Structures are given as structure tokens and as C-alpha cells.
């Protein structure tokens, strides 16, 4: 086993209380191997034959493209480690790569393939079947809670640590990450909803799915997480870090509301939180049967993927003739 003992760097004063690598924490060998599989490798290994079957037997390239998108998204991990104050145990398998002076363990690429790849694919598939805004928020909650469930063993077993003062920390895990990670996963899914219909079946153009992972992750993580990242890297009292950091929670909820407005319909499928949560762990056939049990007819009913969205297009209230148009208002035809 190669150890993560590459020397990092200590940023100049003024960048918050960042600590360099290698870290002083050392996980047990059992913890290091257990978390490698727990964080995503096991599910990804199981999913690869399914994705391969979809590609060769059904000409469905999207599962593999989303796996690759997830792997590629892991390149953003050292940025989040730096601003979010995360350090890895020294004795993990790796590094997969090093950036920002941070050696990233091998467990991270499959972890991202699971959450930013397969979970985003799962949410996209739910959007295609129809989901209302209330259920979309439940789906966001399911993604955030599953992130906390995945991460807790890692911090408790000292595979890694969030150091320094961390707002909303509970049992060593700062729960603002459930909000930012959930927002990132949902953002990728919504981007996929609008992009995939335009490139599906168009050869190499389908590879444009791959960068959606890191684009959506940067929007979700930094677009909602910047208040808490700024707060914990500033020389300010802890109580003020909590006050400023709380804006991250509100921004994540606001982003999910906007995303919901883009893709939610008046779907009458009887989604529940528990149903959305457990369906991610089902086999494709079991998930199919479950969704049929809540009212799905077997035919997808996706919202429009036209851009700009229909609700963003402004049309005149009445236009009996050319002379009645308001200046600067352009008539548009309904989309979809």
C-alpha cells in the first residue's frame, strides 16, 4: 500500500487557519479499506456491468457517461478540501492525484462516480417520470441525508477529519455539507435534463455529458457554500462564523427551489421521502416495480427541455394587432 505522505504546503498568513499535509491522523487498516468500499467503490463495481449492458445491448450510453462524469468531478475535491478544512489520514491507498498541495486518496474518484455520477443519473431518471416540487425537495433531502450517512463512518473512524471551527458540526461531521452536496447532485441532474436531449445519439457530441459533473458541482458547492467557506477561513469569532455560514443553508434551499421551478410538473405520482430514499438502493427491475406501484404507467412524462424554459418566456397579455404591442416585447410561440 502506498501511503499519502507527500509533503504539502502551508499557505501564507491571511488565508485562514489552513493546515498542511501530511496530516497527523492515522486510521486503522480496517477503517482505510472499509471506507474505500463504503464510500462508493463497491456500488460502482456493481454498477459497471449494468452500465456496460445498457451500452452494448440497448445503445444507452448515458449510464457510462455519468460514471465518467462522476470520476471527472473528483478533480474538484482538493479545492473543497482546502476551503472546507478537510485532511486525510496518512495511511490511505493513493494518492489518485495531488493538487493544491493535497494528496487525494484513491477512494475519492469512485465516491464521486457514485454520488455525482450515479445518484445524479437516478435523480435525472426521476425527473423524466414526473415529479412535483414538494417531492423534488424530498429528493434533495434524501441526497443530503445519504451524504451524511456515507461520511459519518469516515470521520468517526479517522479516515479524514474536518479541522478547526466548523459550523453545524454533529459527531465530527459539519452538516452544511449535506446541503451543498445535495444541491450539487441536483444541479447536475437538471443540467443533464436540458443537455441530453440535444446531444443524444449524436456521436462524440454525447461526451459533453462528462463535464456536466464538475460544472454542476462547482455551481452547487461554491454557489451555495461560499458563505461558510469564507467564514471558516476568516479570523473572526466562532459565533460570527455560524451566523455567516448559515447563509449557505438558505442559499442551498433557494437553489433547489429554482431548480424545481425548471423541471417540476404537476405529477400525480405518489412520491414519498422513504420511497425516494430507498429506491436508489434497489435493482433496476425492483425500482421499476416500485414506481409502478405509486402510479407510474410505464411511460416517461418528462418536462420540456427547451431553453429558455417556457415560464421564462414573456408573451404579451393580448395582441389583437401589431399596434397594440408594447415596445420591446417580442411575440413567442409556446414551447413544448
C-alpha positions as CSV (number, residue, x, y, z in Angstrom):
1,X,0.0,0.0,0.0
2,X,1.3,3.4,-0.9
3,X,0.9,6.0,1.8
4,X,-0.4,9.6,1.5
5,X,2.7,11.1,2.9
6,X,3.5,13.6,0.2
7,X,4.5,16.9,1.6
8,X,2.0,19.7,1.1
9,X,2.4,23.4,1.6
10,X,1.4,25.9,4.2
11,X,-0.4,29.0,2.7
12,X,0.8,32.4,3.6
13,X,-0.8,34.2,6.6
14,X,-4.1,35.8,5.8
15,X,-5.7,32.7,4.2
16,X,-7.4,31.4,7.4
17,X,-6.2,28.6,9.6
18,X,-5.2,26.1,6.9
19,X,-3.1,23.2,7.9
20,X,-0.7,21.5,5.6
21,X,-0.3,17.8,4.7
22,X,0.6,15.2,5.7
23,X,-2.0,15.2,8.5
24,X,-1.3,13.8,12.0
25,X,-4.3,11.4,11.8
26,X,-3.8,7.7,11.0
27,X,-6.8,5.4,10.5
28,X,-6.7,1.7,11.2
29,X,-6.0,-0.6,8.3
30,X,-9.6,-1.9,8.6
31,X,-11.0,1.6,8.6
32,X,-8.9,2.6,5.5
33,X,-10.1,-0.5,3.5
34,X,-13.7,-0.4,4.8
35,X,-14.2,3.2,3.8
36,X,-12.7,2.7,0.4
37,X,-15.6,0.3,-0.4
38,X,-18.2,2.1,1.8
39,X,-17.7,5.5,0.1
40,X,-18.5,4.2,-3.4
41,X,-16.2,1.6,-4.8
42,X,-18.5,-1.3,-4.0
43,X,-21.5,0.2,-5.7
44,X,-19.5,1.5,-8.7
45,X,-18.0,-2.0,-9.3
46,X,-21.5,-3.5,-9.1
47,X,-22.9,-0.8,-11.5
48,X,-20.3,-1.1,-14.2
49,X,-21.6,-4.4,-15.6
50,X,-25.1,-2.9,-15.7
51,X,-23.9,0.2,-17.4
52,X,-21.9,-1.9,-19.9
53,X,-25.0,-4.0,-20.6
54,X,-27.1,-0.8,-21.2
55,X,-24.4,0.5,-23.6
56,X,-24.0,-2.7,-25.8
57,X,-27.4,-4.3,-25.7
58,X,-29.6,-1.1,-25.6
59,X,-27.3,1.5,-27.1
60,X,-27.9,3.5,-23.9
61,X,-24.6,5.4,-23.3
62,X,-25.8,7.6,-20.6
63,X,-25.0,5.4,-17.5
64,X,-21.4,5.1,-18.6
65,X,-21.2,8.8,-19.5
66,X,-22.5,9.7,-16.0
67,X,-20.0,7.3,-14.3
68,X,-17.2,9.1,-16.3
69,X,-18.7,12.4,-15.3
70,X,-18.5,11.4,-11.7
71,X,-14.9,10.3,-12.0
72,X,-14.0,13.6,-13.7
73,X,-15.8,15.6,-11.0
74,X,-13.4,14.2,-8.4
75,X,-10.8,16.6,-9.8
76,X,-12.5,19.4,-7.8
77,X,-12.0,17.6,-4.4
78,X,-8.8,19.3,-3.4
79,X,-10.4,22.7,-3.8
80,X,-13.2,21.7,-1.5
81,X,-10.7,20.1,1.0
82,X,-8.7,23.3,1.0
83,X,-11.5,25.8,1.6
84,X,-13.6,23.4,3.7
85,X,-10.7,22.4,6.0
86,X,-10.5,18.6,5.4
87,X,-7.4,16.5,5.9
88,X,-7.0,12.8,5.1
89,X,-5.4,10.0,7.1
90,X,-1.8,9.3,6.1
91,X,-2.2,5.6,5.5
92,X,-4.9,5.6,2.8
93,X,-4.4,4.0,-0.6
94,X,-3.2,6.5,-3.0
95,X,-2.8,9.2,-4.0
96,X,-5.0,9.2,-7.0
97,X,-3.6,12.6,-7.8
98,X,-2.3,15.7,-6.0
99,X,-3.4,19.3,-6.3
100,X,-3.4,22.4,-4.1
101,X,-0.7,20.5,-2.1
102,X,-3.3,17.9,-1.1
103,X,-2.8,14.2,-2.0
104,X,-6.3,12.9,-2.8
105,X,-6.8,9.2,-1.9
106,X,-7.9,6.6,-4.4
107,X,-11.3,6.3,-2.7
108,X,-12.4,9.7,-4.0
109,X,-12.9,9.0,-7.7
110,X,-15.3,6.1,-7.2
111,X,-17.0,8.1,-4.4
112,X,-17.7,10.9,-6.9
113,X,-18.7,8.3,-9.5
114,X,-21.4,7.1,-7.1
115,X,-22.7,10.4,-5.8
116,X,-22.1,12.9,-8.6
117,X,-22.5,10.3,-11.3
118,X,-24.9,7.5,-10.5
119,X,-27.0,9.5,-8.0
120,X,-27.4,12.4,-10.4
121,X,-28.4,9.9,-13.0
122,X,-31.0,8.5,-10.6
123,X,-32.5,12.0,-10.0
124,X,-32.5,12.7,-13.7
125,X,-34.5,9.4,-14.3
126,X,-37.0,10.5,-11.7
127,X,-37.4,13.9,-13.4
128,X,-38.2,12.1,-16.6
129,X,-41.0,10.2,-15.0
130,X,-42.5,13.4,-13.5
131,X,-42.0,14.9,-10.1
132,X,-43.7,17.8,-8.3
133,X,-41.9,20.5,-6.4
134,X,-42.7,19.0,-3.0
135,X,-41.2,15.7,-4.0
136,X,-38.2,17.4,-5.6
137,X,-37.4,18.9,-2.2
138,X,-37.8,15.5,-0.6
139,X,-35.3,14.1,-3.2
140,X,-32.9,16.9,-2.2
141,X,-33.3,15.9,1.4
142,X,-32.7,12.2,0.6
143,X,-29.5,13.1,-1.3
144,X,-28.3,15.2,1.7
145,X,-29.0,12.6,4.3
146,X,-27.4,9.8,2.3
147,X,-24.3,12.0,2.1
148,X,-24.2,12.3,5.9
149,X,-24.7,8.6,6.3
150,X,-21.8,7.9,3.9
151,X,-19.5,10.4,5.6
152,X,-20.1,9.7,9.2
153,X,-18.2,6.4,9.4
154,X,-15.2,8.1,7.7
155,X,-14.8,10.9,10.3
156,X,-15.6,8.7,13.3
157,X,-13.0,6.1,12.1
158,X,-10.5,8.9,11.5
159,X,-10.2,8.2,7.8
160,X,-10.3,12.0,7.5
161,X,-11.2,15.0,9.6
162,X,-12.8,18.4,9.3
163,X,-10.5,20.5,11.4
164,X,-10.9,23.9,13.0
165,X,-14.2,25.5,14.0
166,X,-16.9,24.0,11.8
167,X,-20.5,25.4,11.9
168,X,-23.3,22.9,12.2
169,X,-20.9,20.1,13.3
170,X,-22.5,17.0,14.8
171,X,-20.4,14.0,15.7
172,X,-17.5,15.4,13.7
173,X,-19.4,16.0,10.5
174,X,-20.4,19.6,9.5
175,X,-23.9,19.2,8.2
176,X,-23.7,22.2,5.8
177,X,-22.0,19.7,3.5
178,X,-25.3,17.8,3.3
179,X,-26.8,21.0,1.9
180,X,-24.0,21.8,-0.6
181,X,-23.5,18.2,-1.8
182,X,-27.3,17.7,-2.2
183,X,-27.5,21.0,-4.2
184,X,-24.6,19.9,-6.4
185,X,-26.1,16.5,-7.2
186,X,-29.5,18.0,-8.1
187,X,-27.8,20.7,-10.2
188,X,-26.0,18.1,-12.3
189,X,-29.3,16.3,-12.8
190,X,-31.1,19.4,-14.0
191,X,-28.2,20.3,-16.3
192,X,-28.4,16.8,-17.7
193,X,-32.2,17.2,-18.3
194,X,-31.6,20.1,-20.6
195,X,-28.4,19.0,-22.3
196,X,-29.0,15.3,-23.0
197,X,-32.0,15.6,-25.4
198,X,-29.8,17.9,-27.6
199,X,-26.8,15.6,-27.9
200,X,-28.4,12.1,-27.5
201,X,-27.4,9.8,-30.4
202,X,-25.0,12.4,-31.9
203,X,-21.8,10.5,-31.7
204,X,-18.9,12.3,-30.0
205,X,-21.2,15.2,-29.0
206,X,-22.6,12.9,-26.3
207,X,-19.2,13.3,-24.5
208,X,-20.5,16.8,-23.5
209,X,-22.2,15.0,-20.6
210,X,-18.9,14.4,-18.9
211,X,-18.1,18.0,-18.0
212,X,-21.6,18.5,-16.6
213,X,-20.4,16.7,-13.4
214,X,-17.8,19.2,-12.4
215,X,-19.8,22.2,-13.8
216,X,-22.8,21.3,-11.7
217,X,-20.7,20.5,-8.7
218,X,-19.0,23.9,-8.8
219,X,-22.3,25.6,-9.1
220,X,-23.8,23.7,-6.2
221,X,-20.8,23.6,-3.9
222,X,-19.4,27.1,-4.3
223,X,-22.6,28.8,-5.4
224,X,-24.2,27.9,-2.1
225,X,-21.1,27.1,0.1
226,X,-19.2,30.4,-0.3
227,X,-20.6,32.0,2.9
228,X,-19.4,29.2,5.1
229,X,-16.1,28.8,3.3
230,X,-15.4,32.5,3.7
231,X,-16.4,32.4,7.3
232,X,-14.2,29.4,8.4
233,X,-11.2,30.9,6.6
234,X,-11.6,34.3,8.2
235,X,-10.1,35.4,11.5
236,X,-13.5,36.1,13.1
237,X,-15.3,34.9,16.3
238,X,-16.8,31.4,16.1
239,X,-20.3,32.8,16.7
240,X,-19.9,35.0,13.6
241,X,-18.8,32.1,11.6
242,X,-22.0,30.4,12.4
243,X,-24.1,33.4,11.5
244,X,-22.4,33.9,8.2
245,X,-22.2,30.2,7.5
246,X,-25.9,29.8,8.0
247,X,-26.5,31.7,4.7
248,X,-25.2,28.5,3.0
249,X,-28.2,26.6,4.2
250,X,-30.6,29.2,2.8
251,X,-28.8,29.5,-0.5
252,X,-28.9,25.7,-1.0
253,X,-32.7,25.7,-0.3
254,X,-33.1,28.7,-2.7
255,X,-31.1,26.9,-5.4
256,X,-33.2,23.8,-5.1
257,X,-36.4,25.9,-5.4
258,X,-35.1,27.5,-8.6
259,X,-34.1,24.0,-10.0
260,X,-37.5,22.7,-9.1
261,X,-39.2,25.5,-11.0
262,X,-37.2,24.4,-14.1
263,X,-38.1,20.7,-14.1
264,X,-41.0,20.1,-11.8
265,X,-44.5,19.3,-13.1
266,X,-47.9,18.7,-11.7
267,X,-47.1,15.0,-11.5
268,X,-49.5,12.9,-9.5
269,X,-47.1,10.1,-8.8
270,X,-47.2,9.4,-5.1
271,X,-43.6,10.0,-4.2
272,X,-42.7,9.8,-0.5
273,X,-39.4,10.6,1.2
274,X,-38.8,7.0,2.2
275,X,-39.7,5.8,-1.3
276,X,-37.3,8.2,-2.9
277,X,-34.6,7.3,-0.4
278,X,-34.9,3.5,-0.7
279,X,-35.4,3.4,-4.4
280,X,-31.8,4.4,-5.0
281,X,-30.6,1.1,-3.5
282,X,-33.0,-1.1,-5.5
283,X,-32.1,-3.1,-8.6
284,X,-33.4,-1.6,-11.8
285,X,-36.3,-4.1,-12.0
286,X,-37.3,-3.6,-8.4
287,X,-37.2,0.2,-8.8
288,X,-39.4,-0.2,-11.9
289,X,-42.0,-2.2,-10.0
290,X,-41.9,0.3,-7.1
291,X,-42.5,3.3,-9.3
292,X,-45.4,1.5,-11.0
293,X,-46.9,0.9,-7.5
294,X,-47.1,4.7,-6.9
295,X,-49.0,5.4,-10.2
296,X,-46.4,5.3,-13.0
297,X,-47.9,3.9,-16.2
298,X,-44.5,2.8,-17.6
299,X,-44.3,5.8,-20.0
300,X,-42.0,8.7,-19.1
301,X,-43.5,12.1,-19.0
302,X,-40.6,14.5,-18.8
303,X,-40.9,18.3,-18.6
304,X,-39.9,20.3,-21.5
305,X,-36.1,20.5,-22.1
306,X,-36.5,23.6,-24.3
307,X,-34.3,26.6,-23.4
308,X,-35.2,29.2,-22.2
309,X,-37.9,27.4,-20.2
310,X,-41.5,28.2,-21.2
311,X,-42.2,30.0,-17.9
312,X,-39.2,32.3,-18.6
313,X,-40.6,33.4,-21.9
314,X,-42.7,36.6,-21.7
315,X,-45.6,37.0,-24.1
316,X,-48.0,40.0,-24.5
317,X,-51.1,39.7,-22.4
318,X,-53.2,40.5,-25.5
319,X,-52.1,41.2,-29.1
320,X,-55.1,42.0,-31.4
321,X,-52.8,43.7,-33.8
322,X,-49.3,45.0,-34.4
323,X,-50.2,48.4,-33.0
324,X,-51.1,47.0,-29.6
325,X,-47.7,45.5,-28.8
326,X,-45.7,47.1,-26.0
327,X,-42.3,48.5,-27.1
328,X,-39.6,45.9,-26.8
329,X,-41.9,42.9,-26.3
330,X,-41.4,40.1,-28.7
331,X,-44.2,37.6,-29.5
332,X,-43.2,34.0,-28.9
333,X,-44.8,30.6,-29.5
334,X,-45.3,28.3,-26.6
335,X,-42.6,25.7,-26.3
336,X,-43.4,22.0,-25.8
